[in-house]
Amino acid sequence: LTVAGPLQRLRAAVHYTAGGLCQEVAADRGTEFSKQAVAAIAEITFRQCGVFFILCRHAKRSTITTEDVKLLARRSSSLLRYITQKSDEITSSHMEQKEKKKKKSGAAKGGRTSGKHEAAVTESEDSNMA
């Protein structure tokens, strides 16, 4: 029994995830991916992530943001559109969750906030998103 290092575990995780995604796509499209195709997709993905990490380290960043990913995906317009769409969906979902928490905490405080104040907050947030 050998113990895999962190890099090998990460490579295995990427391979496993790529395999799952290929299965989903195959089920949707009524086709199959060969083991070699899944392995190639996983390896390309793993290597591309390595390029991302190198570029972010060069920029002296410790956190990769969605903007970094968009910058790296700009050469593929379809990939950039997809990433932008997913990013917007996530951002929208987070904004909805924040609104729910605000309303919930306002109700828990006995409804001390007035309707005017809530409308002003919503309007202000909408102008920030434009």
Accessible surface in RSA format (square Angstrom, percent):
REM  Atomic radii and reference values for relative SASA: ProtOr
REM  Chains: A
REM  Algorithm: Lee & Richards
REM  Probe-radius: 1.40
REM  Slices: 20
REM RES _ NUM      All-atoms   Total-Side   Main-Chain    Non-polar    All polar
REM                ABS   REL    ABS   REL    ABS   REL    ABS   REL    ABS   REL
RES LEU A   1   226.41 126.1 143.68 102.8  82.73 208.0 153.14 107.5  73.27 197.2
RES THR A   2   130.43  92.8 107.44 108.9  22.99  54.8  80.89 108.6  49.54  74.9
RES VAL A   3   137.89  90.7 106.38  96.3  31.51  75.9 109.81  95.4  28.08  76.2
RES ALA A   4    45.57  41.9  33.20  51.2  12.37  28.1  40.44  56.9   5.13  13.6
RES GLY A   5    25.51  31.5   0.00   N/A  25.51  31.5  20.97  57.6   4.53  10.2
RES PRO A   6   103.01  75.1  97.10  88.5   5.91  21.5  98.63  81.4   4.38  27.2
RES LEU A   7   107.60  59.9 105.14  75.2   2.47   6.2 106.64  74.9   0.96   2.6
RES GLN A   8   103.18  57.7  97.97  71.6   5.21  12.4  41.55  88.4  61.63  46.7
RES ARG A   9   134.02  56.3 126.58  64.5   7.44  17.7  62.41  85.3  71.61  43.4
RES LEU A  10    83.85  46.7  79.16  56.6   4.69  11.8  83.14  58.4   0.71   1.9
RES ARG A  11    95.74  40.2  95.13  48.5   0.60   1.4  44.55  60.9  51.19  31.0
RES ALA A  12    61.10  56.2  50.23  77.5  10.88  24.7  57.10  80.4   4.00  10.6
RES ALA A  13    51.38  47.2  43.81  67.6   7.57  17.2  50.78  71.5   0.60   1.6
RES VAL A  14    26.36  17.3  22.76  20.6   3.60   8.7  25.79  22.4   0.58   1.6
RES HIS A  15    79.34  43.4  79.12  55.0   0.23   0.6  45.62  47.0  33.72  39.2
RES TYR A  16   181.64  84.8 173.88  98.9   7.76  20.2 131.02  98.5  50.62  62.4
RES THR A  17    77.37  55.0  72.08  73.1   5.29  12.6  54.81  73.6  22.56  34.1
RES ALA A  18     8.61   7.9   4.26   6.6   4.35   9.9   8.00  11.3   0.60   1.6
RES GLY A  19    16.15  19.9   0.00   N/A  16.15  19.9  15.49  42.5   0.67   1.5
RES GLY A  20    30.91  38.1   0.00   N/A  30.91  38.1  27.40  75.2   3.51   7.9
RES LEU A  21   102.12  56.9 101.25  72.4   0.87   2.2 101.25  71.1   0.87   2.3
RES CYS A  22     8.66   6.6   7.36   8.2   1.30   3.1   2.69   6.8   5.97   6.4
RES GLN A  23   135.15  75.6 127.47  93.2   7.68  18.3  41.83  89.0  93.32  70.8
RES GLU A  24   111.47  64.0 106.08  80.3   5.39  12.8  41.64  80.5  69.83  57.0
RES VAL A  25    66.27  43.6  65.52  59.3   0.75   1.8  66.27  57.6   0.01   0.0
RES ALA A  26    12.56  11.5  11.43  17.6   1.13   2.6  11.62  16.4   0.95   2.5
RES ALA A  27    84.26  77.5  49.15  75.9  35.11  79.9  61.29  86.3  22.97  60.8
RES ASP A  28   126.22  88.4  88.13  87.7  38.09  90.1  25.11  59.1 101.10 100.8
RES ARG A  29   186.12  78.1 153.50  78.2  32.62  77.7  41.38  56.5 144.75  87.7
RES GLY A  30    72.83  89.8   0.00   N/A  72.83  89.8  38.54 105.8  34.29  76.8
RES THR A  31    71.90  51.1  56.50  57.3  15.40  36.7  38.24  51.4  33.66  50.9
RES GLU A  32   156.34  89.8 132.68 100.4  23.65  56.3  46.26  89.5 110.08  89.9
RES PHE A  33    72.51  36.3  46.07  28.5  26.45  68.8  48.80  29.6  23.71  67.9
RES SER A  34    61.54  52.0  44.33  59.2  17.22  39.7  46.07  98.1  15.48  21.7
RES LYS A  35   182.08  88.8 171.66 105.3  10.43  24.8 118.34 106.5  63.75  67.9
RES GLN A  36   137.65  77.0 129.36  94.5   8.29  19.7  66.53 141.6  71.12  53.9
RES ALA A  37    36.48  33.5  28.20  43.5   8.28  18.8  36.02  50.7   0.46   1.2
RES VAL A  38    19.32  12.7  19.32  17.5   0.00   0.0  19.32  16.8   0.00   0.0
RES ALA A  39    44.51  40.9  40.50  62.5   4.01   9.1  41.24  58.1   3.28   8.7
RES ALA A  40    50.31  46.3  41.91  64.7   8.40  19.1  49.73  70.0   0.58   1.5
RES ILE A  41    69.06  39.3  67.69  50.4   1.38   3.3  68.92  49.6   0.14   0.4
RES ALA A  42     5.39   5.0   4.66   7.2   0.73   1.7   4.96   7.0   0.44   1.2
RES GLU A  43    50.83  29.2  48.64  36.8   2.19   5.2  33.04  63.9  17.79  14.5
RES ILE A  44   118.33  67.3 116.34  86.7   1.98   4.8 117.81  84.8   0.51   1.4
RES THR A  45    57.44  40.9  53.50  54.2   3.95   9.4  42.04  56.5  15.40  23.3
RES PHE A  46    24.50  12.3  22.47  13.9   2.03   5.3  22.47  13.6   2.03   5.8
RES ARG A  47   163.34  68.6 155.13  79.1   8.22  19.6  55.63  76.0 107.71  65.3
RES GLN A  48    79.85  44.6  78.36  57.3   1.49   3.5  26.71  56.8  53.14  40.3
RES CYS A  49    39.94  30.2  39.91  44.5   0.03   0.1   6.52  16.5  33.41  36.0
RES GLY A  50    26.81  33.1   0.00   N/A  26.81  33.1  26.23  72.0   0.58   1.3
RES VAL A  51    68.89  45.3  67.73  61.3   1.15   2.8  68.25  59.3   0.64   1.7
RES PHE A  52    38.49  19.3  38.49  23.8   0.00   0.0  38.49  23.3   0.00   0.0
RES PHE A  53   100.84  50.4  96.49  59.8   4.35  11.3  98.10  59.5   2.74   7.8
RES ILE A  54   106.37  60.5 105.03  78.2   1.34   3.2 105.48  76.0   0.89   2.4
RES LEU A  55    81.07  45.1  76.41  54.7   4.66  11.7  76.65  53.8   4.41  11.9
RES CYS A  56    11.21   8.5   9.83  11.0   1.38   3.2   6.41  16.2   4.80   5.2
RES ARG A  57   173.50  72.8 164.65  83.9   8.85  21.1  70.84  96.8 102.66  62.2
RES HIS A  58   151.67  82.9 130.35  90.6  21.32  54.5  87.78  90.5  63.89  74.3
RES ALA A  59    53.30  49.0  26.47  40.9  26.82  61.0  36.56  51.5  16.73  44.3
RES LYS A  60   188.30  91.9 151.78  93.1  36.52  86.9 111.95 100.8  76.35  81.3
RES ARG A  61   119.82  50.3  99.72  50.8  20.10  47.8  28.78  39.3  91.04  55.2
RES SER A  62   121.99 103.1  76.15 101.6  45.85 105.6  56.01 119.3  65.99  92.4
RES THR A  63    92.84  66.0  85.16  86.3   7.68  18.3  61.83  83.0  31.01  46.9
RES ILE A  64    62.00  35.3  36.47  27.2  25.53  61.5  36.47  26.3  25.53  69.3
RES THR A  65    63.88  45.4  56.58  57.4   7.30  17.4  60.66  81.5   3.22   4.9
RES THR A  66    73.75  52.5  70.03  71.0   3.72   8.9  53.92  72.4  19.84  30.0
RES GLU A  67   109.17  62.7 104.48  79.0   4.69  11.2  56.76 109.8  52.41  42.8
RES ASP A  68    10.85   7.6   9.76   9.7   1.09   2.6   3.48   8.2   7.37   7.3
RES VAL A  69    43.65  28.7  43.64  39.5   0.01   0.0  43.64  37.9   0.01   0.0
RES LYS A  70    36.98  18.0  35.59  21.8   1.40   3.3  16.93  15.2  20.05  21.4
RES LEU A  71   106.42  59.3 100.95  72.2   5.46  13.7 105.97  74.4   0.44   1.2
RES LEU A  72    39.57  22.0  19.24  13.8  20.33  51.1  20.04  14.1  19.52  52.5
RES ALA A  73     6.83   6.3   1.92   3.0   4.91  11.2   6.83   9.6   0.00   0.0
RES ARG A  74   128.38  53.9 110.20  56.2  18.17  43.3  38.44  52.5  89.94  54.5
RES ARG A  75   216.27  90.8 177.26  90.4  39.01  92.9  72.01  98.4 144.26  87.4
RES SER A  76    45.94  38.8  39.74  53.0   6.21  14.3  32.02  68.2  13.92  19.5
RES SER A  77    74.34  62.8  66.78  89.1   7.56  17.4  39.24  83.6  35.10  49.2
RES SER A  78    68.83  58.2  62.36  83.2   6.47  14.9  36.97  78.7  31.86  44.6
RES LEU A  79    85.24  47.5  81.42  58.2   3.82   9.6  85.13  59.8   0.12   0.3
RES LEU A  80    51.39  28.6  51.39  36.8   0.00   0.0  51.39  36.1   0.00   0.0
RES ARG A  81   156.19  65.6 148.96  75.9   7.23  17.2  77.02 105.3  79.17  48.0
RES TYR A  82   122.20  57.1 118.99  67.7   3.20   8.3  88.26  66.3  33.93  41.8
RES ILE A  83    33.76  19.2  31.54  23.5   2.22   5.4  33.14  23.9   0.62   1.7
RES THR A  84    46.16  32.8  46.16  46.8   0.00   0.0  40.74  54.7   5.42   8.2
RES GLN A  85    96.75  54.1  90.95  66.5   5.80  13.8  31.44  66.9  65.31  49.5
RES LYS A  86    80.63  39.3  80.56  49.4   0.07   0.2  37.84  34.1  42.79  45.6
RES SER A  87    13.44  11.4   9.34  12.5   4.10   9.4   4.68  10.0   8.76  12.3
RES ASP A  88    81.59  57.2  76.44  76.1   5.16  12.2  28.43  66.9  53.17  53.0
RES GLU A  89    82.14  47.2  72.65  55.0   9.49  22.6  44.79  86.6  37.36  30.5
RES ILE A  90   100.75  57.3  98.51  73.4   2.24   5.4 100.75  72.5   0.00   0.0
RES THR A  91    70.26  50.0  66.77  67.7   3.50   8.3  49.04  65.9  21.23  32.1
RES SER A  92    50.10  42.3  47.63  63.6   2.48   5.7  24.64  52.5  25.46  35.7
RES SER A  93    47.06  39.8  44.14  58.9   2.92   6.7  24.50  52.2  22.56  31.6
RES HIS A  94    99.18  54.2  97.50  67.8   1.68   4.3  54.13  55.8  45.06  52.4
RES MET A  95    52.16  27.0  51.79  34.3   0.37   0.9  32.65  27.8  19.52  25.9
RES GLU A  96   102.43  58.8  98.74  74.7   3.69   8.8  35.53  68.7  66.90  54.6
RES GLN A  97   100.02  55.9  98.60  72.1   1.42   3.4  28.74  61.2  71.28  54.1
RES LYS A  98   126.84  61.9 124.80  76.6   2.05   4.9  72.77  65.5  54.08  57.6
RES GLU A  99    46.68  26.8  46.68  35.3   0.00   0.0  32.19  62.3  14.49  11.8
RES LYS A 100   142.64  69.6 137.78  84.5   4.85  11.6  84.91  76.4  57.73  61.5
RES LYS A 101   147.33  71.9 142.58  87.5   4.75  11.3  88.24  79.4  59.08  62.9
RES LYS A 102    95.48  46.6  86.14  52.9   9.34  22.2  77.49  69.7  17.99  19.2
RES LYS A 103   147.68  72.0 134.49  82.5  13.19  31.4  86.90  78.2  60.78  64.7
RES LYS A 104   158.88  77.5 150.89  92.6   7.99  19.0 100.24  90.2  58.64  62.5
RES SER A 105    54.65  46.2  48.50  64.7   6.14  14.2  38.71  82.4  15.94  22.3
RES GLY A 106    13.92  17.2   0.00   N/A  13.92  17.2  13.89  38.1   0.03   0.1
RES ALA A 107    76.63  70.5  51.84  80.0  24.80  56.4  58.42  82.3  18.21  48.2
RES ALA A 108    89.71  82.5  47.21  72.9  42.49  96.7  59.62  84.0  30.08  79.7
RES LYS A 109   127.10  62.0 113.84  69.8  13.26  31.6  65.79  59.2  61.31  65.3
RES GLY A 110    66.41  81.9   0.00   N/A  66.41  81.9  38.18 104.8  28.23  63.2
RES GLY A 111    47.45  58.5   0.00   N/A  47.45  58.5  25.17  69.1  22.28  49.9
RES ARG A 112   197.80  83.0 161.14  82.1  36.66  87.3  68.16  93.1 129.64  78.6
RES THR A 113    63.22  45.0  44.36  45.0  18.86  44.9  46.64  62.6  16.58  25.1
RES SER A 114    64.01  54.1  52.62  70.2  11.39  26.2  50.75 108.1  13.26  18.6
RES GLY A 115    55.72  68.7   0.00   N/A  55.72  68.7  37.30 102.4  18.42  41.3
RES LYS A 116   180.40  88.0 167.23 102.6  13.17  31.4 115.73 104.2  64.67  68.9
RES HIS A 117   102.72  56.1  97.25  67.6   5.47  14.0  61.86  63.7  40.86  47.6
RES GLU A 118    93.65  53.8  90.48  68.5   3.17   7.5  34.16  66.1  59.48  48.6
RES ALA A 119    63.41  58.3  51.97  80.2  11.44  26.0  60.22  84.8   3.19   8.5
RES ALA A 120    58.36  53.7  47.11  72.7  11.25  25.6  54.07  76.1   4.29  11.4
RES VAL A 121    44.12  29.0  41.06  37.2   3.06   7.4  44.09  38.3   0.03   0.1
RES THR A 122    64.96  46.2  64.96  65.9   0.00   0.0  48.71  65.4  16.25  24.6
RES GLU A 123   129.05  74.1 124.53  94.2   4.53  10.8  42.34  81.9  86.72  70.8
RES SER A 124    58.69  49.6  52.06  69.5   6.63  15.3  29.77  63.4  28.93  40.5
RES GLU A 125    35.41  20.3  34.27  25.9   1.14   2.7  21.07  40.8  14.34  11.7
RES ASP A 126    87.15  61.0  78.93  78.6   8.22  19.4  27.77  65.4  59.38  59.2
RES SER A 127    77.71  65.7  54.73  73.0  22.99  53.0  48.82 104.0  28.89  40.5
RES ASN A 128   119.53  82.4  88.05  85.1  31.48  75.8  27.64  66.5  91.89  88.8
RES MET A 129   114.17  59.1  78.53  52.0  35.64  84.8  73.07  62.1  41.10  54.5
RES ALA A 130   121.81 112.0  51.70  79.8  70.10 159.5  88.68 124.9  33.13  87.8
END  Absolute sums over single chains surface
CHAIN  1 A    11039.7       9386.1       1653.6       6771.3       4268.4
END  Absolute sums over all chains
TOTAL         11039.7       9386.1       1653.6       6771.3       4268.4
